Amino acid sequence: MNNTEKIRKRYDRASKVYDILEQPMEAMSLKKWRVEVTKDLKGKVLEVGVGTGKNIPYYPDNIDITAIDFSKKMLDKAREKAIKLNKKFELIYMDAQNMDFPDNTFDRVFTTCVFCSVPDPIKGLKEIRRVCKPNGKIIMIEHVRSEQKILGVVMDIFNPLTVNLYGANINRRTVENVRRAGFTDIEVTNLTGDIVKKIIITNKK
């Protein structure tokens, strides 16, 4: 079994309790950030890593949104939310590392707490770069490894536990990965210390 399949199975397994596990963080701040990210969406939009559909309640109406995830059981939860909220958009089972969309398809691409779990984050980010139109916007809210000496080491120590539990790396250096994927026009804002960041990218090609 390859690494992607391992992580997929962990998210399938966690889908039943995922929303419960995330509720404390959701109540503290994530809901506010989701609202902030989704209000800036326009044109043809892609959400990478829709998960159980936590952003769906905040999707603007009358906008062309496609949402993907590589866990079928997480997608089932997202589909339930979409039906309950009467939100109309395309929901697709797809791996962010190997997207089926043509080049330059989307005006906006967004993620919330996704690139901690993409098995090959550079590959996933390069795929986003490919499917986003020239000068399109990529908006990301991601938790990353702290650069504070002690906290960073603690995150490194606990990372194997979180990866084995449900596939999330808590010590990813996502801003560095964004640059390694070829993006150059990057704006980074710290949201919670230096652990949660908002990353806005203009897709210069």
C-alpha positions, 0 to 999 in steps of 0.5 A: 500500500502506497503512502497516499492509500494509507492516508486516504484510509486514515481519513476514511476511518476518521470521517465519523468523528472528524467534526467532533474532534475539530469542534474546539478549534472550529469554535475558537477561530476556524469558523471566522477564517472560513467566512473570511476566505469564502467571501473573496471567492468569485468566478470559477472556483475550486476547493481542494480538500473539501473534507466533511464540507466545513466550508460549504455553509459559507459558499457564496450563492450563484457562484461556480464551485467545484470541490474535491477530496480523496476520501470517499467517506469524507465526501459522503459527509460533505454531500450530506451537508450540501443537501441539507443546506441546499447548496448546488455545486460539483463534488468530485472524488479526486486526488489533489496530487493528480487532478483531472482538470485541464490547465488554467481552469479556475479563477480561484483555488482555496484550501483550509487545513489541507496541506498538512495531509497531502502526502506529497505537498509539492506535487499537490501545490504544483497541480494547483498552480497548473489548474489555476489561471494565470494571475488567478488567486490561491487562498490558503489557511494552513497550520504549519510548524512553528519556528519557535525553537522549543515549540517546533521541537515539540511539534516534531516529537508529536507529529508521528502520533497525529500522522498515524491517528488520522494522517495530518502532519503538524510540522509541515513548512507549507510556506516553504513548500509553496515557494518550492512548487514555483509560486513567487507572488506570495503574501503571508499573514499569521493568524495564530502565533506563527502556527496558523497562516493565511497564504494568498498567492497570485499565480504568476506563470 
